[in-house]
Amino acid sequence: SLCKEREIDGVIVPDLPFEERDEIADVADKFGIHFINLVAPTSNDRVTMIAKESKGFLYVISSLDMTDAKNQININFDNLLAPLKEHNEYSPACIAFDVTTPEQAKKISDCSDGIIIGSTIVKLIEQYGKYSTEMVGKFVKSLRNAMDN
């Protein structure tokens, strides 16, 4: 498969309803590629069902209005991920969040198995263009330092 040739371990298909995953998941399984499932804060009782089918990691979508005016996280990830904490046979749960501060990265990493960061890095690249490597590096290092302490 082209994914294996390019050393791709998993695929994410946004907006694909969980109930329609089989066509893609079956092909991914055939070639040893993880088909990454997504859950959202609105998934409620479906979190466990979706997690059971997850391979690689579970992509936890956060809502866009998760922070208040003081940039504090206002969603309780512990509640969202509680069904997974009861069972240790599930794939790691990684939370996608528009992290802009080391404090946010620390808080999210404390209640999950990992964090998924994209939007802020994309914004840095847009802002600094071909000179963005240093800024992105500093940003990621600040997050990593906060998460490690």
C-alpha positions, 0 to 999 in steps of 0.5 A: 500500500502507498501508506506503508511505502510512505511510512504512514501508520494511521489515517484520520477521515474527518466527518465520517460517521462512526457507523460508516467507517467499515469500508475504510477501516476494512481496507486499512486493516488489510494493509496494517494501517490504523484507522483513527476514530474520533469522539466529541464532547457530545459523544456521551454514551458512544465514547466507550463503543467508539473507543473499543473500535479504535486503533492507534489512538482515539482522537478526542475532538474539543469544542471551539468554545472551550476557553473563557475570556481569560484563556482558561479551559472550561470543559471537563475532560475527566468526565468526557474520558471517564468511560475510558479510564475505567478500562485500560484495554483501549487505545490512548486518548489524545485531545485535539485543542487549539493550544496557545499556552504552555499552561493549556498544554499541561492541563490537557496532558494531565488528563489525557494520553496526549495532545494534538496541536495544529491550529496555532502552529499553522498560524505561526507558519502563516505569520512567519512564512519561511522564517517560521521554523524557529518560532514553531520550535520555540512554541513546541519546546515551551509546551513540552517543557510545561508538560514535562514539569 
